[in-house]
Structures are given as C-alpha cells and as structure tokens.
Amino acid sequence: MTLYQPLSAHIAGIGVLGPGLADWAAARAVLAGAPWTPSATPMPAPESLPPAERRRVGNVVRLALAVGMQAASAGGADAATLATVFASSGGDGANCHAICEALASGDRLISPTRFHNSVNNAASGYWGIATGAQAASTIVSAYDGSFAAGLVEALSQLRASAAPVLLIAYDLPYPEPLAAARPQGAAFATALLLTPDSHGAQALPRLALAGFTCCACDSLPDPALDALRRDVPAARALPLLARMARGEAGTSVLEYLDGLALAVDVTP
C-alpha cells in the first residue's frame, strides 16, 4: 500500500483569451480540430472595476481579469471566495517600457500609476478590487515554465486547503527594444478553476501531477498553434487544454525548468 497521493483536482471551469480565441468555447473547438483564424487578442474592458481603477489598468490586468472571470463563471463559483494563483513570465512589459523611457528622459519623475502597475502582483491586486476577494492570492514567475509552476502551486494549495483555487496564467508581448531581448508573439491567457476531488463533480475533467520528467514537451499538430505555444509562456498550457478539449485521457508533458518538464495525467 502506498501512502503517496498525487496532487490532483477536478477542472470546474476554464477561461481562455488569445489570438482568434475569445473564450474556452472557441478555443475548445479549435483545439479539437476546427479551423483557426488568428487575429488580434481582444482586450475586454474590466467592467467589474470601479471607474477610477478601470482607467488606470493596462492590458495585462484586462487579460488576467477576463480569463479569471470566464473560469469562475463557467464553474458557477463566487469569485469573491476563491483563493487565486497568478502566473506570468514577465508581467506588464508595456508599463516597464514606459518607466524605462521616463528614466531615460530629462524628466525622471515616475507616475504613481506607473509604479503600482509595475509590481508583480498588480493583476492580483486589481482582482481583489474587482471581486472583493479576501482569500489568499499567490503570484509566481518562472520564465517559460510559469504556467507549470503556477499549476504546481495551485494544486499544492488545493491539497492544503481542500477549497477551490483559481489559477490565472497570462503574458503579453514587450514593446521594442525589450522585445528584441525577450520576444513573445501574442497576448495569451488561460485560467483553470480547480476543485477538490471530493467536490462531487465526477463529470468534470481531472488532472493529477505525474511528476517531473526529462521527456520532450508536448507539441500541437497544427504548426501555427504550436508556434503560439512556443512563442508565449502562458500558451505552454495549450497541449493540456487540447487534451481536455478532445476529451482524451493520457499524460501531457509541459515545459517547466531547463532540462525538466512537468507530466500531468488527464482523465476526461
């Protein structure tokens, strides 16, 4: 008899926002084999924020809030009660660029709005304002492995608390000249509402961490979609989403750290 139980969860709701992918319904169809027509990623207005805060946020916050709300709504959850994990490779690159421009100019004063949007927990803070959430919120960043790191963190919190956890992963391209050093092809975000195995939702997909591996990471059969996966850290989630979209059991291998990948078992 083994005492080890893998970290696992049911997926009660999914959010997706990317080029030509307005929500999980659109993404599920494409990942299951429907034609994909890439277009600029929509940036929904953060209507859940008060007007003053709405004027101050950048596209990173718009993206994160949009997919988080999608997943919470799909799972029938009260967003105000959810613990959250935010995962991003680079945060708000456009805001970082604007601060660098100011520091390189004759007027080196930095706007307070620019400053508070520069911190890694900006999206988490605005989520709290938008939803009234006072549950724990964690922010992780692990370069190209940020989605996998966020998934490990969210599943760990779920095991510890036995309460739903919302994972939100998001990345946007940097402006030039930062883009030359850190190219990212598009804006993309996804969110997973994780619920305990004892939640009673047996019809929902189930994820379980199978461990770390040196095996090659999964790719996608569509070359254009696979380019999106390679180009955007948050889009490293696409093979896992594709397996759930197809209702296919098996193991997805996701990029994590150099030379080390994360294996995730999926049960439809």
Phi, psi and chi 1 to 4 in degrees:
 res  aa     phi    psi   chi1   chi2   chi3   chi4
   1 MET       -  130.6 -177.9  178.0   70.7      -
   2 THR   -95.5  141.3  178.1      -      -      -
   3 LEU   -91.5   -9.5  -62.1  178.8      -      -
   4 TYR   -84.3  128.8  169.0   72.9      -      -
   5 GLN  -119.5  123.3  -66.0  -66.5  -33.6      -
   6 PRO   -65.1  149.0   23.0  -32.7      -      -
   7 LEU   -62.8  129.2  -64.0  176.0      -      -
   8 SER  -150.7  166.3   62.0      -      -      -
   9 ALA  -165.5  155.1      -      -      -      -
  10 HIS   -88.6  148.6  -72.2  -66.5      -      -
  11 ILE  -100.0  104.7  -53.8  -59.2      -      -
  12 ALA   -86.0  -21.9      -      -      -      -
  13 GLY  -160.5  147.8      -      -      -      -
  14 ILE  -131.7  138.6  -58.9  175.6      -      -
  15 GLY  -122.3  142.7      -      -      -      -
  16 VAL  -143.7  139.6  174.5      -      -      -
  17 LEU  -148.4  119.5 -163.8   56.6      -      -
  18 GLY  -162.4 -172.2      -      -      -      -
  19 PRO   -64.6  113.7   18.9  -28.6      -      -
  20 GLY    73.0   12.5      -      -      -      -
  21 LEU  -130.3   91.3  -53.3  169.6      -      -
  22 ALA   -80.4  -20.3      -      -      -      -
  23 ASP  -168.2 -177.9   51.9   26.4      -      -
  24 TRP   -66.8  -34.7  171.5 -125.7      -      -
  25 ALA   -60.7  -44.4      -      -      -      -
  26 ALA   -67.7  -43.1      -      -      -      -
  27 ALA   -66.1  -39.6      -      -      -      -
  28 ARG   -61.3  -41.9 -180.0  171.2   53.6 -167.3
  29 ALA   -63.5  -44.4      -      -      -      -
  30 VAL   -66.1  -44.7  167.4      -      -      -
  31 LEU   -69.8  -19.5  -67.5  170.5      -      -
  32 ALA   -88.6   -3.3      -      -      -      -
  33 GLY   125.0   -3.9      -      -      -      -
  34 ALA   -69.8  154.0      -      -      -      -
  35 PRO   -58.8  144.0  -21.1   31.8      -      -
  36 TRP  -114.3  127.8  179.1   46.3      -      -
  37 THR  -115.8   99.1  -55.8      -      -      -
  38 PRO   -63.2  141.8  -17.6   30.5      -      -
  39 SER  -152.0  171.7   57.8      -      -      -
  40 ALA   -58.5  137.3      -      -      -      -
  41 THR   -65.1  124.5  -58.6      -      -      -
  42 PRO   -67.2  146.8   23.7  -31.6      -      -
  43 MET  -119.3   88.1  -66.9  -66.7  167.5      -
  44 PRO   -61.4  143.2  -19.5   31.2      -      -
  45 ALA   -65.2  135.2      -      -      -      -
  46 PRO   -78.2   73.6   28.3  -32.3      -      -
  47 GLU   -61.9  -21.3  -59.9  -66.0  -14.5      -
  48 SER   -75.6  -11.2   53.0      -      -      -
  49 LEU   -88.6  149.3  -75.2  171.8      -      -
  50 PRO   -62.2  154.6  -20.7   31.5      -      -
  51 PRO   -53.5  -40.7  -27.3   34.6      -      -
  52 ALA   -63.4  -45.6      -      -      -      -
  53 GLU   -69.3  -34.4  -77.7   74.2   16.4      -
  54 ARG   -59.4  -35.1 -158.0  178.6  -53.3  156.4
  55 ARG   -73.7  -19.3  -69.1 -168.6  -65.0  -90.5
  56 ARG   -94.5  -13.5  -62.9 -174.8 -175.1  120.0
  57 VAL   -86.9  151.8  -59.5      -      -      -
  58 GLY   -99.5 -173.9      -      -      -      -
  59 ASN   -68.4  -26.5  -77.3  -23.2      -      -
  60 VAL   -59.4  -47.3  159.1      -      -      -
  61 VAL   -66.7  -42.4  174.0      -      -      -
  62 ARG   -56.4  -45.2  -67.6  169.0 -179.2  -98.7
  63 LEU   -64.4  -48.9 -164.0   63.9      -      -
  64 ALA   -64.5  -45.0      -      -      -      -
  65 LEU   -64.0  -39.2  -96.3   58.9      -      -
  66 ALA   -62.5  -48.8      -      -      -      -
  67 VAL   -72.2  -33.6  -66.9      -      -      -
  68 GLY   -62.5  -43.4      -      -      -      -
  69 MET   -65.6  -38.5  -66.6  -63.7 -173.0      -
  70 GLN   -57.2  -49.6  -76.8 -176.8   19.8      -
  71 ALA   -67.7  -42.4      -      -      -      -
  72 ALA   -63.1  -43.4      -      -      -      -
  73 SER   -64.4  -43.0  176.3      -      -      -
  74 ALA   -62.1  -32.4      -      -      -      -
  75 GLY   -90.7    2.6      -      -      -      -
  76 GLY    64.3   29.4      -      -      -      -
  77 ALA   -97.8  151.0      -      -      -      -
  78 ASP   -83.4  109.9  178.9   -0.5      -      -
  79 ALA   -57.5  -28.4      -      -      -      -
  80 ALA   -67.2  -19.4      -      -      -      -
  81 THR   -98.1   -6.4   67.0      -      -      -
  82 LEU   -87.1  131.6  -63.7  173.5      -      -
  83 ALA   -69.4  147.3      -      -      -      -
  84 THR  -131.2  150.0   49.9      -      -      -
  85 VAL  -126.6  120.8  174.5      -      -      -
  86 PHE  -104.5  129.6  -71.7   79.3      -      -
  87 ALA  -128.7  124.8      -      -      -      -
  88 SER  -151.0  139.8  179.6      -      -      -
  89 SER   -70.7  -39.4  169.1      -      -      -
  90 GLY  -136.4   -2.1      -      -      -      -
  91 GLY    64.9 -143.3      -      -      -      -
  92 ASP   -90.7   88.2 -165.2  -23.0      -      -
  93 GLY   -66.0  -34.3      -      -      -      -
  94 ALA   -65.6  -38.6      -      -      -      -
  95 ASN   -68.2  -40.0 -169.4   67.3      -      -
  96 CYS   -60.5  -42.6  177.5      -      -      -
  97 HIS   -60.1  -44.6  170.7   79.8      -      -
  98 ALA   -63.3  -38.2      -      -      -      -
  99 ILE   -67.2  -42.1  -69.7  174.5      -      -
 100 CYS   -61.8  -40.0  -70.7      -      -      -
 101 GLU   -61.6  -42.5  -82.7 -168.9  -36.8      -
 102 ALA   -64.5  -42.0      -      -      -      -
 103 LEU   -67.5  -26.4  -67.7  174.0      -      -
 104 ALA   -88.4   -3.7      -      -      -      -
 105 SER   -95.0  179.3   71.0      -      -      -
 106 GLY   -71.8  -27.1      -      -      -      -
 107 ASP  -103.7  102.9 -179.7    3.6      -      -
 108 ARG   -92.8   12.2  -64.7  166.8   59.4   86.4
 109 LEU   -73.2  134.2  -64.1  177.0      -      -
 110 ILE  -104.6  129.8  -56.8  -62.6      -      -
 111 SER   -60.5  136.1  159.3      -      -      -
 112 PRO   -56.5  -33.8  -24.3   33.7      -      -
 113 THR   -64.2  -42.7  -62.2      -      -      -
 114 ARG   -60.2  -41.6  -71.3  -71.0  179.9 -157.6
 115 PHE   -64.1  -49.0  175.2   76.9      -      -
 116 HIS   -73.0  -19.6   80.8 -117.0      -      -
 117 ASN   -82.3   -8.5  -82.8  -50.5      -      -
 118 SER   -84.6  -17.7   70.9      -      -      -
 119 VAL   -76.8  155.2  -64.1      -      -      -
 120 ASN   -69.1  -20.0 -155.5   27.9      -      -
 121 ASN  -100.8   21.8   63.6  -17.3      -      -
 122 ALA   -59.6  -47.9      -      -      -      -
 123 ALA   -63.4  -39.1      -      -      -      -
 124 SER   -62.4  -42.6  167.2      -      -      -
 125 GLY   -62.9  -43.7      -      -      -      -
 126 TYR   -69.3  -30.5  -79.9  114.0      -      -
 127 TRP   -61.9  -42.8  173.4  -93.1      -      -
 128 GLY   -62.4  -40.1      -      -      -      -
 129 ILE   -66.6  -42.4  -65.2  170.3      -      -
 130 ALA   -68.2  -37.4      -      -      -      -
 131 THR  -105.4  -16.6   64.9      -      -      -
 132 GLY    76.6   14.4      -      -      -      -
 133 ALA   -67.5  137.1      -      -      -      -
 134 GLN  -123.3    9.8  -62.1 -175.2   36.8      -
 135 ALA   -74.6  168.0      -      -      -      -
 136 ALA   -59.3  142.3      -      -      -      -
 137 SER  -135.5  126.7 -173.3      -      -      -
 138 THR  -118.9  143.2  -54.6      -      -      -
 139 ILE  -121.0  128.1  -60.0   89.8      -      -
 140 VAL  -127.0  151.9  -60.4      -      -      -
 141 SER  -147.4  125.2 -175.7      -      -      -
 142 ALA  -142.7   47.3      -      -      -      -
 143 TYR    53.1 -132.8 -160.3   60.6      -      -
 144 ASP   -70.0  -14.6  -74.5  -16.2      -      -
 145 GLY   -95.6   20.0      -      -      -      -
 146 SER   -63.9  -37.9  -67.5      -      -      -
 147 PHE   -63.4  -46.7  173.0   77.5      -      -
 148 ALA   -62.2  -41.7      -      -      -      -
 149 ALA   -63.1  -40.6      -      -      -      -
 150 GLY   -64.2  -37.9      -      -      -      -
 151 LEU   -66.2  -42.9 -177.7   59.6      -      -
 152 VAL   -60.4  -45.0  171.2      -      -      -
 153 GLU   -62.4  -45.9  175.7   64.9   24.8      -
 154 ALA   -64.3  -42.4      -      -      -      -
 155 LEU   -67.4  -35.0  -72.0  169.4      -      -
 156 SER   -65.1  -42.9  -60.2      -      -      -
 157 GLN   -65.0  -38.8  -70.1 -164.6   23.8      -
 158 LEU   -61.1  -43.3 -177.8   73.1      -      -
 159 ARG   -62.6  -40.1  170.1   64.9   59.3   84.3
 160 ALA   -73.0  -35.2      -      -      -      -
 161 SER  -102.5  -21.8   67.4      -      -      -
 162 ALA    56.6   29.4      -      -      -      -
 163 ALA  -128.8  152.8      -      -      -      -
 164 PRO   -56.1  145.9  -25.9   35.3      -      -
 165 VAL  -131.6  135.4  178.7      -      -      -
 166 LEU  -104.9  118.5  179.4   63.0      -      -
 167 LEU   -96.7  127.4  168.8   62.0      -      -
 168 ILE  -125.9  117.8  -57.9  174.6      -      -
 169 ALA  -118.3  135.3      -      -      -      -
 170 TYR  -155.9  145.8   50.6   97.1      -      -
 171 ASP  -152.6  145.3  -80.4  -60.9      -      -
 172 LEU  -129.3  155.5  -77.4   88.3      -      -
 173 PRO   -66.2  150.5  -16.2   28.4      -      -
 174 TYR   -83.1  150.3  -72.0   99.3      -      -
 175 PRO   -73.0  162.6   -9.3   24.6      -      -
 176 GLU   -71.6  148.3  -67.9  -69.6   -3.9      -
 177 PRO   -87.5   -2.4   33.1  -35.9      -      -
 178 LEU   -61.5  -33.1  -64.6  173.2      -      -
 179 ALA   -62.0  -28.2      -      -      -      -
 180 ALA   -66.2  -32.1      -      -      -      -
 181 ALA   -88.5  -27.1      -      -      -      -
 182 ARG  -139.9   74.5  179.3   60.1  166.8  152.1
 183 PRO   -71.2  135.1   24.3  -31.6      -      -
 184 GLN  -137.7  128.7  -63.4 -173.1   50.1      -
 185 GLY   -73.7  -26.9      -      -      -      -
 186 ALA  -162.2  170.3      -      -      -      -
 187 ALA   -86.8  131.4      -      -      -      -
 188 PHE  -150.9  141.5 -178.8   88.6      -      -
 189 ALA  -148.8  152.3      -      -      -      -
 190 THR  -145.5  154.9 -173.1      -      -      -
 191 ALA  -138.9  141.3      -      -      -      -
 192 LEU  -126.1  125.8  -58.8  177.0      -      -
 193 LEU   -93.0  109.1  177.1   56.7      -      -
 194 LEU   -94.8  132.1  -48.3  177.9      -      -
 195 THR  -125.0  155.6   61.0      -      -      -
 196 PRO   -63.9  155.7  -18.3   29.8      -      -
 197 ASP   -60.9  -26.4  -73.9  -12.5      -      -
 198 SER   -86.0    9.5   59.0      -      -      -
 199 HIS   -69.0  -16.4 -164.1   64.3      -      -
 200 GLY    86.3    8.5      -      -      -      -
 201 ALA  -100.4   70.1      -      -      -      -
 202 GLN   -70.0  -14.9  -63.3  -56.2  -45.4      -
 203 ALA   -82.6   -6.2      -      -      -      -
 204 LEU   -86.8  152.3  -60.9  175.0      -      -
 205 PRO   -60.0  149.9  -17.4   28.4      -      -
 206 ARG  -123.5  134.6  179.2  178.2  179.1  -87.8
 207 LEU  -111.7  145.4  -54.7 -176.8      -      -
 208 ALA  -144.6  133.5      -      -      -      -
 209 LEU   -71.3  123.5  -65.7 -169.0      -      -
 210 ALA   -92.1   -7.5      -      -      -      -
 211 GLY   118.0 -174.6      -      -      -      -
 212 PHE   -97.8  150.0  -60.7  103.8      -      -
 213 THR  -147.3  157.9  177.6      -      -      -
 214 CYS   -97.9    6.1  -64.2      -      -      -
 215 CYS   -67.1  158.2  -65.2      -      -      -
 216 ALA   -65.8  146.1      -      -      -      -
 217 CYS   -71.7  152.9  -63.6      -      -      -
 218 ASP   -65.9  147.1  -72.7    0.8      -      -
 219 SER  -119.5  177.9   58.3      -      -      -
 220 LEU  -112.6  144.3  -64.1  167.4      -      -
 221 PRO   -66.8  -28.8   19.6  -30.1      -      -
 222 ASP   -80.2  117.0 -176.6  -42.6      -      -
 223 PRO   -58.3  -36.7  -23.0   33.1      -      -
 224 ALA   -68.9  -42.6      -      -      -      -
 225 LEU   -66.3  -36.3  -83.8  173.5      -      -
 226 ASP   -69.1  -30.5 -160.7   54.3      -      -
 227 ALA   -65.0  -38.7      -      -      -      -
 228 LEU   -62.4  -42.9  176.9   64.7      -      -
 229 ARG   -58.7  -44.7  175.9 -167.9   66.8   85.1
 230 ARG   -71.9  -33.4  -65.4 -168.1  -50.4  -90.6
 231 ASP   -82.3  -25.2  -70.3  -13.1      -      -
 232 VAL  -123.1  120.7 -173.8      -      -      -
 233 PRO   -54.0  -44.9  -28.4   35.6      -      -
 234 ALA   -63.1  -26.8      -      -      -      -
 235 ALA   -76.9   -1.6      -      -      -      -
 236 ARG   -62.0  -12.7  -59.1  -58.0 -158.5  -80.9
 237 ALA   -74.2  -14.6      -      -      -      -
 238 LEU   -58.5  -41.3  -76.8  171.5      -      -
 239 PRO   -60.8  -36.8  -26.3   36.8      -      -
 240 LEU   -66.8  -44.0 -179.8   63.6      -      -
 241 LEU   -64.0  -37.3  -63.9  175.1      -      -
 242 ALA   -64.3  -40.5      -      -      -      -
 243 ARG   -63.7  -40.3 -168.2  174.1  -70.3  -83.3
 244 MET   -69.9  -35.8  -70.8 -168.5  -73.5      -
 245 ALA   -63.6  -34.7      -      -      -      -
 246 ARG   -86.2   -5.6  -63.9 -169.2  -59.9  -94.9
 247 GLY    62.6   40.9      -      -      -      -
 248 GLU  -111.5  125.4 -179.7  179.9  -67.3      -
 249 ALA   -77.0  151.1      -      -      -      -
 250 GLY   149.3 -169.2      -      -      -      -
 251 THR  -115.5  128.0  -59.9      -      -      -
 252 SER  -100.4  134.9  -70.6      -      -      -
 253 VAL  -109.1  117.2  179.6      -      -      -
 254 LEU  -113.5  146.5  -52.3  176.9      -      -
 255 GLU   -63.6  136.0 -173.0  164.4  -11.8      -
 256 TYR  -129.9  -96.3 -173.4   40.5      -      -
 257 LEU  -107.0  167.8  -56.1  175.3      -      -
 258 ASP   -56.3  123.1  -72.2  -15.1      -      -
 259 GLY    77.3    3.8      -      -      -      -
 260 LEU  -140.5  124.4 -170.0   66.3      -      -
 261 ALA  -114.3  166.4      -      -      -      -
 262 LEU  -110.2  124.0 -178.5   68.6      -      -
 263 ALA   -97.2  128.4      -      -      -      -
 264 VAL  -126.0  120.7 -177.2      -      -      -
 265 ASP   -81.3  135.9  -71.4  -22.5      -      -
 266 VAL  -119.0  129.3  179.5      -      -      -
 267 THR  -118.9  118.3  -55.6      -      -      -
 268 PRO   -60.9      -  -18.8   30.5      -      -
